[in-house]
């Protein structure tokens, strides 16, 4: 680590501590050349895959856009913020662990649909109406019927 005061290339680590959440390492360092101390923080840089949109353009993954989609679909629905955040976290984990450098927007949309299906039927249909670009009422009926389970005959 380069000293920020004298630009010496070699510094010594005096103390290392893991922050409370466990995802950041704090290091106290000392420069042997100027004898000044400073603190550095280390955290893993996780690279989300790029998103290939329907028109073929590539954009960076945008967590705020994913969260916004959930918030819009779940607006005024009885789903807690913790449940929504957990769903977003599961999607991010799946994207990180898919092993791909690029994923399609359709792949992300399918992940969102699966999570919303488990969270709330109305939110699922709201998202599906935009995501699938429903053209008529029949498509709405079809999406709603996906929730109906076949009745068991006795």
N, C-alpha and C positions, 0 to 999 in steps of 0.2 A: 504494500500500500504506500502510495506516495504521500509525503508529508505536505499538508496544505500550507504550511508556513514557509518552509525553505526549499521545497520540491525535491528533497532527498528521496531516493527510490526505495530505501530499505527502512522500515519501521518495525518496532517490536510490539507484540501484543502483551499487555500487562494483565488484563483481566477479561474474561469472557463470561457472558451471562445470557441465558435464554429468556426472552420476554415471557410474560404470563400466558399468552395464547399459544406459545410454542412455535410460532411461525417466523419469528425474528430473532436473530442473534446480535447482541450488543457487544462490541469490543472496545475496550479502552486501549489506546496505543500511545507509544512514546517514540519520539524521533531521537536517535542517538546523536545526530549532528547538531541540532539546535536545542535539544532537551525539552521541547514543548510536548504537551499531551493533547490528544483529541479523541473523539469517539466516532466509531463507524457502526453502521447497522447493516446487517445482511439479511436478505429475504430471497426466497426462491422466485425466479421469474418464470411464470407459467405462460406458455404461449398457446392461446386458443387457436383453433384452425380458422383459416379465412373462410368467408361465406361467399359461395357462388350463387348469385341471384338468378332469377328466371331468365333475364335478358343476357346472361353470360358474364356480366361484370362481376368483379371480385371486390369485396369490401372486408374491412376488419370486423371481427365479432364485436357486437356492441351490447354489453350487459344491460345498459340503461334501456335499450330498445326491447330486450327480452322482458325486463321487469315491467316496462310500460304496457306490453301486450297482456301480461297477467293482470295488471291493475285495471286495465280497461275491461277485460273479460269478466273480472271478479267484482266490478263496481257494484256496490249495494247488494252484495251477496254475503251470506253468512259463513264466510271463510276467513279465518284469522290471518293476520299478517305473517305470523310464524309459519303457518301452513303454506302460504304462498312463497315465502322465502325458502322454505325447505324444498319446494318443487323446483324453484329456479336453481337452487344449489345442486339438486339431482341432475338437472339438464346440463349444467356446467361441468359436473363430474363426468357425465357420459361423453361430452364433447372433448374433454381433456384426455380421456382414456380410450377414445375411439381409434387413436393411432393414425389419424388422417391429417394432412396439412391443409386440406380444403374439404368443406362439407357443403351440401346444397342447402338453400333456404328451405326447400321442401323437407329435408331431413330434420332440420330444427323445428319446422312447423309440426311435423309428425310427433316429435318429442313433446312439444307443448300440448298438442291434442291429447296425447296419452295421459299427461299429468292432469289436465283440466277434466278429463273424463272421470278420473278418480276423485277430484276435488268437488266438482259441482256440475250438474247437468246443464243448467242454464248458461253458465260460463262456457261450457264446452260448445253449446250451440251458437252462442254469440261469436266465439272465436272462429268456429267452423264456417259461419256465414260469410265472414270476411276472407278467411284463409282459402276456402274452396270456391269463393266467388259464386255463390248460389245465384242461379238465374231465375228460378221460379219457386213457388210454394212446395212443389213436389220434392224438391231437393231438401227443403227444411224438414218435411215429413220423414224423409229417408234418414236424415241425421238423427232426428228424435227417436225413430224406431230402433236405432242402434242400441238404445238404452233398454228397450223392452226385452225382458227375458221370456223365453217360451214358457207357456203355462204347462204345468205338469198335470197330465190326465190321471184321474184316480179310478 
